[in-house]
Amino acid sequence: MKFRPLLVTVMLMLSFALTACGRADPQTALEAAVQKLQKNLEAKDTSAVMKQLDPSFQAQAEFDGEWARKTMTLMFLRYANVKVIAVSQTSGINPASSKPGVTEAKVLVTGAQGLIPERVEPFDVRLEWKLVSGEWKLAAIRWE
């Protein structure tokens, strides 16, 4: 019986910790969405990537989600392994914007046959995210 106060204290601390972990702040959730996108691309899981795209998705301000799906399908069939290497990456939130989540990164993409495309320098990539029903959706991507 003398352990009961200790047990109650431990249970309360555990419940507070689990509650805190369950409610991710927007910045943490955005960073998790970026990691999930990388994981889904490397797993060559087109449907999982498509679930992360906002219906208004645009690539290079001219290509839509259907283009993204077709391009991924072709690349995943052509290359046995896909690896996305973020040389540098920063994510931030601007609540005043219509696409408040922004990730900027220098990215290398590699496959079994070497670099895809054959390029030594990393791409400069900008991802713009929208928060939809508590989930970050990729709304736009640009690269150079």
C-alpha positions in Angstrom: 0.0 0.0 0.0 2.9 2.4 0.6 3.7 2.2 -3.1 0.3 3.4 -4.2 1.2 7.2 -4.1 4.3 6.4 -6.2 2.2 4.4 -8.7 -0.4 7.1 -9.0 2.4 9.7 -9.6 4.1 7.5 -12.2 0.7 6.9 -14.0 -0.1 10.7 -14.0 3.4 11.5 -15.4 3.0 8.8 -18.1 -0.4 10.1 -19.1 0.9 13.7 -19.3 3.8 12.5 -21.4 1.5 10.5 -23.8 -0.9 13.4 -24.1 2.0 15.7 -25.0 3.3 13.3 -27.6 -0.2 12.9 -29.1 -0.6 16.6 -29.8 2.2 17.5 -32.1 2.8 21.2 -32.7 2.5 22.4 -36.4 6.3 22.7 -36.8 6.9 19.1 -35.6 4.0 17.8 -37.7 5.4 19.6 -40.8 8.9 18.0 -40.2 7.2 14.6 -39.8 5.3 15.1 -43.1 8.6 15.9 -44.9 10.2 12.7 -43.4 7.1 10.7 -44.4 7.3 12.0 -48.0 11.0 11.0 -48.2 10.2 7.5 -46.8 7.3 7.0 -49.2 9.4 8.1 -52.2 12.3 5.7 -51.2 9.7 2.9 -50.7 8.5 3.7 -54.2 5.0 3.9 -52.8 3.2 6.0 -55.3 -0.2 5.8 -53.6 1.2 6.9 -50.2 2.9 9.9 -51.9 -0.4 10.8 -53.7 -2.2 10.8 -50.3 0.2 13.4 -49.2 -0.6 15.7 -52.1 -3.2 18.5 -51.8 -5.8 18.3 -54.6 -4.5 21.6 -55.9 -0.9 20.3 -56.1 1.4 22.0 -58.7 4.9 21.0 -59.7 7.0 23.8 -61.3 3.7 25.9 -61.4 2.5 23.9 -64.4 2.2 20.2 -63.6 -0.6 18.6 -61.5 -1.0 15.5 -59.3 -1.8 13.3 -62.3 1.6 14.3 -63.8 3.3 13.5 -60.5 1.6 10.1 -60.3 2.7 9.2 -63.9 6.2 10.5 -63.4 6.7 8.5 -60.2 5.3 5.3 -61.7 7.8 5.6 -64.6 10.8 6.5 -62.4 10.0 3.7 -59.9 9.8 1.1 -62.8 13.0 2.4 -64.4 15.2 2.5 -61.2 15.5 -0.5 -58.9 16.4 1.6 -55.8 15.5 5.2 -55.1 17.3 7.2 -52.4 16.5 10.8 -51.5 19.4 12.5 -49.7 18.7 15.9 -48.2 22.1 17.6 -48.1 20.5 20.5 -46.1 16.9 21.1 -45.1 14.9 23.7 -43.2 11.2 23.9 -42.6 9.2 26.8 -41.3 5.6 28.0 -40.8 4.2 31.4 -42.0 0.5 31.5 -40.7 -0.2 34.5 -42.9 0.3 32.6 -46.1 -2.2 30.5 -48.0 0.5 27.7 -48.1 1.9 28.3 -44.6 4.3 25.4 -44.4 7.6 25.8 -46.4 10.5 23.3 -46.7 13.6 24.3 -48.5 16.3 21.7 -49.2 19.3 20.8 -51.3 18.5 17.3 -52.5 20.3 14.5 -54.3 18.3 11.6 -55.8 20.1 8.4 -56.5 19.1 5.0 -58.0 20.7 1.7 -58.7 22.1 3.0 -62.0 23.6 6.1 -60.4 22.3 9.6 -60.0 18.7 10.3 -61.3 19.1 12.3 -63.5 22.8 12.1 -64.0 23.6 15.2 -62.0 26.4 15.7 -59.4 25.0 18.9 -57.9 22.0 18.8 -55.6 18.7 20.2 -56.7 17.4 23.3 -54.9 13.9 22.2 -53.8 11.1 24.3 -52.3 8.1 22.4 -50.9 4.9 24.4 -50.0 2.5 22.7 -47.6 -1.1 23.4 -46.6 -2.6 22.2 -43.3 -5.8 20.4 -44.1 -7.9 18.9 -41.3 -4.8 18.7 -39.1 -2.6 17.1 -41.7 0.1 18.7 -43.8 -0.5 18.2 -47.6 2.0 19.1 -50.2 0.5 21.9 -52.4 3.5 22.9 -54.5 7.0 21.9 -55.4 9.7 23.8 -57.3 13.2 22.8 -58.1 16.3 24.1 -59.9 
